[in-house]
Amino acid sequence: CQAEIKYYQKHDVLIQEGNENNEISIILDGTTDVLKKINNENVPVAHFEKGDFIGAMSRYNTNFRTASVVSTTPVATLSLCSSVLKPLEKDLAYYFVHSFVERLKLTSQQQAKESKLRYDLGIFAITAIMVASIYGLLVRSLSQIASKGGIATGLVTVPIIFIVVFVVIWAIKRTKIPIRQFGLTTHNWRKYTIEAVFYSFLFLIGVLFIKWLVIYFIGIPNATLIDGWQAQTQSYPLSISIIAMFIYALFCPLQELIARCSLQQGFFLFLSGSTRSRNVLTILISNLLFTLTHSHLHWFFSLMVFIPGLFWGWLFTKNAL
């Protein structure tokens, strides 16, 4: 066999863990991730780029691939099979030893950085849980006091939301992680806004359709498709109702900042494992915590917060940077 230049597209598998190693490749262009199977999940353990060798470890160790390599960009490699490598064994052995030492040094430095990062993210995760818990307790207690005194609960919850948002932003900055990693960015905001409105519209249409099926086929007396508006306008003048709904809409992004950027993305950055498993787990955890902050209203209202929250949690991960 001879040396061969191979080309790969993004997300192609260059080598598969466990397969026999018959060649060593040099990356001519592009970047790759090295994935190690841990608990049946592919966990990123290294990153290769132009000039790095692929397959050297297994050739001088077990002769079987010790990890998988997947391209993160279009990649070009120069593959050298055993017959080509044999005359160069001595020279290559010296180079690989030197390369392994340098890689080990870089790995140690990277592990030190990751340990510090994980510590900071652990503090952030604990802070987020504490803030969510205190927020729920305060809202529940103060809302009951306000109701007995004839004070609108909005006068109580709004200042608390502002305080929680301030603490969340402070905690995010304390981690020294770029805020875009928490979803706070204007990158492609037009595209993501249009996409969010489109998917949310489809979701709400689906909810209305399910509600229609329940009302007209199961039968719920005096129920209408959109009864929240009717209840609101019966209790308050139309102008006041519109202003109240507009103000509430302004506070929705602040609540999403707490639920998505703080809880969901904070847990995602802290946990280890595959992207898919972390996404599922963090969507569930963040929505459960956010639902608990609404438990002072009614169990059914909390349920109606949790279910749509799963959808918007998915939408957040879909466009996560």
C-alpha positions as CSV (number, residue, x, y, z in Angstrom):
1,C,0.0,0.0,0.0
2,Q,1.0,3.6,-0.3
3,A,0.4,6.9,1.4
4,E,-3.1,8.2,0.6
5,I,-4.8,11.6,1.0
6,K,-8.3,11.2,2.4
7,Y,-11.1,13.8,2.6
8,Y,-13.9,13.9,5.2
9,Q,-17.0,16.0,5.7
10,K,-18.0,17.5,9.0
11,H,-19.2,14.9,11.5
12,D,-17.6,12.0,9.6
13,V,-16.0,9.2,11.7
14,L,-12.3,9.0,10.8
15,I,-11.6,6.1,13.1
16,Q,-13.8,3.9,15.3
17,E,-12.9,2.9,18.9
18,G,-12.1,-0.8,19.1
19,N,-11.2,-1.3,15.4
20,E,-7.8,-2.7,14.4
21,N,-5.2,-0.1,13.7
22,N,-3.4,-0.6,10.4
23,E,-2.4,3.0,9.7
24,I,-1.4,6.4,11.1
25,S,-2.9,9.6,9.7
26,I,-1.6,13.1,9.7
27,I,-4.2,15.9,9.7
28,L,-3.4,18.2,6.7
29,D,-6.4,20.5,7.3
30,G,-9.4,20.8,9.6
31,T,-10.2,19.8,13.2
32,T,-11.5,16.7,15.0
33,D,-12.7,15.6,18.4
34,V,-11.5,12.5,20.1
35,L,-14.3,10.6,21.7
36,K,-13.9,7.9,24.4
37,K,-16.8,5.6,25.2
38,I,-17.7,5.9,28.9
39,N,-20.8,4.3,30.3
40,N,-22.1,3.7,26.7
41,E,-21.7,7.4,25.9
42,N,-19.2,9.1,23.6
43,V,-17.4,11.7,25.8
44,P,-15.0,14.2,24.2
45,V,-11.5,13.8,25.7
46,A,-9.2,15.6,23.2
47,H,-9.1,17.9,20.2
48,F,-6.9,17.4,17.1
49,E,-6.1,19.9,14.4
50,K,-3.7,20.5,11.5
51,G,-0.3,18.8,12.1
52,D,-1.5,16.3,14.7
53,F,-1.2,12.5,14.3
54,I,-4.1,10.1,14.6
55,G,-3.6,6.5,15.6
56,A,-0.1,6.7,17.0
57,M,-1.1,5.7,20.5
58,S,-2.8,2.5,19.5
59,R,0.0,1.5,17.1
60,Y,2.5,1.5,19.9
61,N,0.2,0.2,22.6
62,T,-2.6,-2.4,21.9
63,N,-2.8,-2.1,18.1
64,F,-6.5,-1.4,18.5
65,R,-8.1,2.0,18.4
66,T,-8.4,3.4,21.9
67,A,-10.8,6.1,21.0
68,S,-13.0,7.4,18.1
69,V,-12.1,10.4,16.1
70,V,-14.9,12.5,14.5
71,S,-14.4,15.6,12.3
72,T,-15.7,18.9,13.6
73,T,-15.0,20.6,10.2
74,P,-14.1,19.3,6.7
75,V,-10.9,17.4,7.2
76,A,-8.0,16.2,4.9
77,T,-5.6,13.6,6.2
78,L,-2.5,11.8,4.9
79,S,-2.9,8.1,5.8
80,L,0.3,6.0,6.1
81,C,-0.1,2.2,6.2
82,S,2.2,-0.3,8.0
83,S,4.4,-1.0,5.0
84,V,5.1,2.7,4.5
85,L,5.7,3.3,8.3
86,K,8.1,0.4,8.8
87,P,11.3,2.0,7.4
88,L,10.5,5.1,9.4
89,E,9.9,3.4,12.7
90,K,12.9,4.7,14.6
91,D,12.5,8.3,13.5
92,L,8.7,8.2,14.1
93,A,9.2,6.6,17.6
94,Y,11.3,9.6,18.7
95,Y,8.9,12.1,17.3
96,F,5.9,10.3,18.9
97,V,7.5,10.1,22.3
98,H,8.2,13.9,22.2
99,S,4.7,14.5,20.9
100,F,3.2,12.4,23.7
101,V,5.2,14.3,26.4
102,E,4.0,17.6,25.0
103,R,0.4,16.3,24.8
104,L,0.6,15.1,28.4
105,K,1.8,18.5,29.5
106,L,-1.0,20.2,27.7
107,T,-3.5,17.7,29.1
108,S,-2.3,18.4,32.6
109,Q,-2.7,22.2,32.1
110,Q,-6.2,21.6,30.5
111,Q,-7.3,19.4,33.5
112,A,-6.2,22.1,35.9
113,K,-8.3,24.7,34.0
114,E,-11.2,22.3,33.8
115,S,-11.0,21.7,37.6
116,K,-11.2,25.4,38.3
117,L,-14.0,25.8,35.8
118,R,-16.0,22.9,37.3
119,Y,-15.5,24.4,40.7
120,D,-16.8,27.8,39.6
121,L,-19.8,26.1,37.8
122,G,-20.5,24.1,40.9
123,I,-20.7,27.3,42.9
124,F,-23.0,28.7,40.2
125,A,-25.3,25.7,40.2
126,I,-25.6,25.8,44.0
127,T,-26.3,29.5,43.8
128,A,-28.9,29.0,41.2
129,I,-30.7,26.3,43.2
130,M,-30.6,28.5,46.4
131,V,-31.9,31.5,44.5
132,A,-34.8,29.5,42.9
133,S,-35.7,28.1,46.3
134,I,-35.6,31.4,48.1
135,Y,-37.5,33.0,45.3
136,G,-40.3,30.4,45.5
137,L,-40.5,30.8,49.3
138,L,-40.6,34.6,49.2
139,V,-43.2,34.8,46.5
140,R,-45.4,32.3,48.3
141,S,-45.1,33.9,51.7
142,L,-45.3,37.6,50.6
143,S,-48.2,36.8,48.1
144,Q,-50.3,35.4,50.9
145,I,-49.5,38.5,53.1
146,A,-50.3,40.8,50.2
147,S,-53.6,39.0,49.4
148,K,-54.8,39.4,53.0
149,G,-53.9,43.1,52.9
150,G,-55.7,43.6,49.6
151,I,-52.5,44.4,47.8
152,A,-51.9,43.2,44.2
153,T,-49.5,40.2,44.2
154,G,-47.7,41.8,41.2
155,L,-46.4,44.6,43.5
156,V,-44.7,41.8,45.4
157,T,-43.4,39.5,42.6
158,V,-42.0,42.2,40.3
159,P,-39.3,43.5,42.8
160,I,-38.4,39.9,43.7
161,I,-37.9,39.1,40.0
162,F,-35.6,42.1,39.6
163,I,-33.5,41.0,42.6
164,V,-33.3,37.4,41.3
165,V,-32.2,38.6,37.8
166,F,-29.5,40.8,39.4
167,V,-28.2,37.9,41.5
168,V,-28.2,35.6,38.4
169,I,-26.2,38.1,36.3
170,W,-23.7,38.6,39.1
171,A,-23.3,34.8,39.4
172,I,-22.8,34.4,35.7
173,K,-20.1,37.1,35.6
174,R,-18.4,35.5,38.6
175,T,-17.8,32.3,36.7
176,K,-15.6,34.3,34.2
177,I,-17.2,32.2,31.4
178,P,-18.2,34.2,28.3
179,I,-21.9,35.2,28.8
180,R,-22.7,33.9,25.3
181,Q,-22.1,30.4,26.7
182,F,-25.2,31.0,28.9
183,G,-27.2,32.1,25.9
184,L,-26.8,35.8,26.4
185,T,-25.9,37.0,22.9
186,T,-27.1,38.9,20.0
187,H,-25.5,36.5,17.5
188,N,-28.0,35.8,14.7
189,W,-30.8,37.3,16.8
190,R,-33.0,38.0,13.8
191,K,-32.9,34.4,12.7
192,Y,-33.4,33.0,16.1
193,T,-36.3,35.4,16.9
194,I,-38.2,34.5,13.8
195,E,-37.6,30.8,14.4
196,A,-38.7,31.1,18.1
197,V,-41.9,33.0,17.1
198,F,-42.6,30.4,14.4
199,Y,-42.1,27.3,16.6
200,S,-44.0,29.0,19.5
201,F,-46.9,29.7,17.2
202,L,-47.1,26.1,16.1
203,F,-46.9,25.0,19.7
204,L,-49.7,27.3,20.8
205,I,-51.9,26.2,17.9
206,G,-51.3,22.6,19.0
207,V,-52.3,23.4,22.5
208,L,-55.5,25.1,21.3
209,F,-56.3,22.1,19.2
210,I,-55.9,19.7,22.1
211,K,-58.0,22.0,24.3
212,W,-60.7,22.0,21.6
213,L,-60.7,18.2,21.5
214,V,-61.0,18.0,25.3
215,I,-63.8,20.6,25.4
216,Y,-66.0,19.3,22.6
217,F,-65.4,15.6,22.7
218,I,-64.9,14.9,26.5
219,G,-67.2,17.8,27.4
220,I,-66.4,20.5,29.9
221,P,-69.4,22.8,30.9
222,N,-68.9,26.5,30.4
223,A,-65.4,26.1,29.1
224,T,-64.1,28.2,26.1
225,L,-61.0,28.0,24.0
226,I,-59.5,31.2,25.3
227,D,-61.1,31.9,28.7
228,G,-58.1,33.7,30.4
229,W,-58.9,36.9,28.4
230,Q,-62.6,36.7,29.4
231,A,-61.8,36.3,33.0
232,Q,-59.3,39.1,33.0
233,T,-61.7,41.6,31.3
234,Q,-64.5,40.7,33.6
235,S,-62.4,41.5,36.7
236,Y,-60.8,44.7,35.4
237,P,-61.5,47.4,32.7
238,L,-60.3,46.6,29.2
239,S,-57.6,49.2,29.3
240,I,-56.2,48.0,32.6
241,S,-56.3,44.4,31.3
242,I,-54.3,45.3,28.2
243,I,-51.7,47.3,30.2
244,A,-51.3,44.4,32.7
245,M,-50.8,41.8,30.0
246,F,-48.3,44.1,28.3
247,I,-46.3,44.5,31.5
248,Y,-46.4,40.8,32.1
249,A,-45.1,40.2,28.6
250,L,-42.2,42.5,29.3
251,F,-41.2,40.4,32.3
252,C,-41.4,37.1,30.4
253,P,-37.8,37.5,29.1
254,L,-36.5,38.1,32.6
255,Q,-38.2,34.9,33.8
256,E,-36.7,33.0,30.8
257,L,-33.3,34.4,31.7
258,I,-33.7,32.7,35.1
259,A,-35.1,29.4,33.8
260,R,-33.0,29.0,30.7
261,C,-29.7,31.0,30.9
262,S,-29.3,30.5,34.7
263,L,-30.8,27.1,35.6
264,Q,-30.8,25.1,32.4
265,Q,-27.6,26.3,30.8
266,G,-25.8,26.5,34.1
267,F,-26.5,22.8,34.8
268,F,-25.7,21.9,31.2
269,L,-22.2,23.4,31.5
270,F,-21.6,21.8,34.9
271,L,-22.7,18.3,34.1
272,S,-20.5,15.8,32.1
273,G,-21.6,13.3,29.5
274,S,-23.0,13.4,26.0
275,T,-24.8,16.6,24.8
276,R,-28.1,14.7,24.4
277,S,-28.2,13.3,27.9
278,R,-27.2,16.6,29.4
279,N,-29.9,18.4,27.4
280,V,-32.6,16.1,28.5
281,L,-31.6,16.1,32.2
282,T,-31.1,19.9,32.4
283,I,-34.4,20.6,30.7
284,L,-36.2,18.5,33.3
285,I,-34.3,19.8,36.3
286,S,-34.6,23.5,35.3
287,N,-38.3,23.2,34.6
288,L,-39.0,21.4,37.8
289,L,-37.3,24.1,39.8
290,F,-39.0,26.9,37.8
291,T,-42.3,25.1,38.3
292,L,-41.8,25.1,42.1
293,T,-41.6,28.9,42.1
294,H,-45.2,28.9,40.8
295,S,-46.5,26.4,43.3
296,H,-48.0,29.1,45.5
297,L,-50.7,29.8,42.8
298,H,-52.3,26.4,42.1
299,W,-51.1,22.9,41.2
300,F,-52.8,23.1,37.8
301,F,-51.1,26.4,37.0
302,S,-47.8,24.9,38.0
303,L,-48.4,22.0,35.6
304,M,-49.2,24.5,32.9
305,V,-45.9,26.1,33.5
306,F,-44.0,22.8,33.4
307,I,-45.4,21.4,30.2
308,P,-44.7,24.5,27.9
309,G,-41.4,24.9,29.7
310,L,-40.3,21.6,28.3
311,F,-41.0,22.9,24.8
312,W,-39.2,26.2,25.3
313,G,-36.3,24.4,27.0
314,W,-35.9,22.3,23.8
315,L,-36.1,25.4,21.7
316,F,-33.3,27.0,23.8
317,T,-31.1,24.0,23.4
318,K,-31.8,23.9,19.6
319,N,-30.2,27.3,19.2
320,A,-27.7,27.0,22.0
321,L,-24.2,28.3,21.1
